[in-house]
Amino acid sequence: MTDKTSHFADRLNAQIKKKDSAVCVGLDPRLEQIPDFIKEKHFAKQKNPFTAAAESFIEFNKGIIDAVFDLVPIVKPQIAFYEQYGAEGMRAFKETCDYAKEKGVLTLADIKRGDIGSTAEAYAKAFLGKVDLNGEKSESFDVDAVTVAPYLGWDGVKPFVNEAVKYGKGVFVLDKTSNKSSADLQDLQINDGRTIYEIMAHYIDSWGADDVGESGYSLVGAVVGATFPTQIVSLRKLMPASIFLVPGYGAQGGGADDVRAAFDKKGLGAIINSSRGIIFAWESSDSFTEKDYAQAAREATLTMLRDLRWE
Amino acid sequence: MTDKTSHFADRLNAQIKKKDSAVCVGLDPRLEQIPDFIKEKHFAKQKNPFTAAAESFIEFNKGIIDAVFDLVPIVKPQIAFYEQYGAEGMRAFKETCDYAKEKGVLTLADIKRGDIGSTAEAYAKAFLGKVDLNGEKSESFDVDAVTVAPYLGWDGVKPFVNEAVKYGKGVFVLDKTSNKSSADLQDLQINDGRTIYEIMAHYIDSWGADDVGESGYSLVGAVVGATFPTQIVSLRKLMPASIFLVPGYGAQGGGADDVRAAFDKKGLGAIINSSRGIIFAWESSDSFTEKDYAQAAREATLTMLRDLRWE
């Protein structure tokens, strides 16, 4: 188990050093891509198909985590894929996070939440802090970090930062996302010539300025897509103390050279996420069948690791 | 039950006409404010405190819905308050929505989701459409409308609009939110002089242009806070076919005069939300005790209704 009293950035950078790896595996299960041998078992056994979906996700994810836990500092379940199966899906989400923690891997919940202050506080307590249970306080999801959407400004981010400070957790604020239409809003230029993602970088840098750990990084990180390598270079300068969460590697088109500028000279300060490219690697492989999905995920992780060492 | 084959804006406007009411009740249960006689019963009975919290929410919400269903066209549960209690909380969210539908009230899930295309699709199917259960398709949350955050641009909104078109549902995109620091991002002025919320209004208007119902309104609505009355006036002109969801009435400071410009001449095209001011009305009342929380909510709704008729 990780030490929750120490700073999130220090905990993450220590894991990156220890495993010599900045690979973040995205645990984004899609039922239609889960191997049949897993699905069929659970759909035969469970009366409630939502429970069967949840159990299929749990078994699949445990297989992936067992195969990669020694190779990656952190995993990132995208909550949408769990939430779509309601209460049972959320149970699978929690069991996945708990299992990753048991295996000594940090957990980053990709939730992209953001709301007015009092509501953001409810989310923040649920994922990073403790919730009220009629006077008693208890952890609910208890992950190591979350992603947050900044459309509502500081009000919507602050409650997450507050809980993160209190419990040694981290917050990754969306800045320049990996999707094509991120330009619709994020690339707009304001009257002083800066783009919205540059303004946002300024906010992110200042929001984290009070909470920098021993490794030189803040607990407020930034999401910057691998699909925008030029922006990675310029944003790294605007947010020298923010850990970058870089999605969009692999399936979305980003490569190792595209993300190199996200790292500092010691190879720290960034995590590069791949989801489909790793967890469903068996689908595009000639050497693996669905039974070997976990082994295929390990091989894909090792390949990505080598690519990210630029050897 | 409402007819899901007809257009969301028509269904909502028909409810507003029928009940002569544009009040939206925010179902935002906070455990510390749930009457003791409800909480104590469930915390005594249930071994799992998360189940006790969920059961308390369900009983409380059913009481509120029973008291107001004939007075309001729509209710808006804020999912954060449920989600904080994990899988059990999400069950309470679903049971609340299902109960409101049974009582002939539309349901608007305040989820503020927004993600890259393939992920947004998972959310959209979960809340508005149908999810895959190993080949079978089934409804998951099945609410009438959702709120969506636009930081990722059209990619992140489109999947919701697609499902809304297919199933007669609605989408409310955040434009100018009711919180103070909405200015951080939303009030920035771009190089042609327009603010981000004006740009966003332009997007929202265009995103809904292809899907206008018989009542003249689109299935893509906008969230515009009651706390910004001047912006309500200007935004109404920029989005003539969008239904406005107006939060920030009551507890957050907005009043009836502030929101008047959100409505068209027939009194249609807007819903005004109040959460704490209605569901916890008994707390600030001399005439009601906690046992009468539902009656207090009905009285507060009637007062708000009268205020919004400007009689």
Interface residues (C-beta under 8 A of the other chain):
Chain A: D28 R30 L31 E32 K39 F43 P49 F50 A52 A53 Q78 A80 F81 E83 Q84 Y85 G86 A87 E88 M90 R91 K94 K112 R113 G114 D115 I116 G117 T119 A120 A122 Y123 K125 A126 V131 D132 L133 N134 E136 S138 S140 F141 A149 P150 Y151 L152 G153 W154 D155 G156 L174 T177 S178 N179 K180 S181 S182 A183 D184 L185 Q186 L188 Q189 I190 N191 G193 I196 I199 M200 Y203 P247 Q252
Chain B: D28 R30 L31 E32 K39 F43 P49 F50 A52 A53 Q78 A80 F81 E83 Q84 Y85 G86 A87 E88 M90 R91 K94 K112 R113 G114 D115 I116 G117 T119 A120 A122 Y123 K125 A126 V131 D132 L133 N134 E136 S138 S140 F141 A149 P150 Y151 L152 G153 W154 D155 G156 L174 T177 S178 N179 K180 S181 S182 A183 D184 L185 Q186 L188 Q189 I190 N191 G193 I196 I199 M200 Y203 P247 Q252
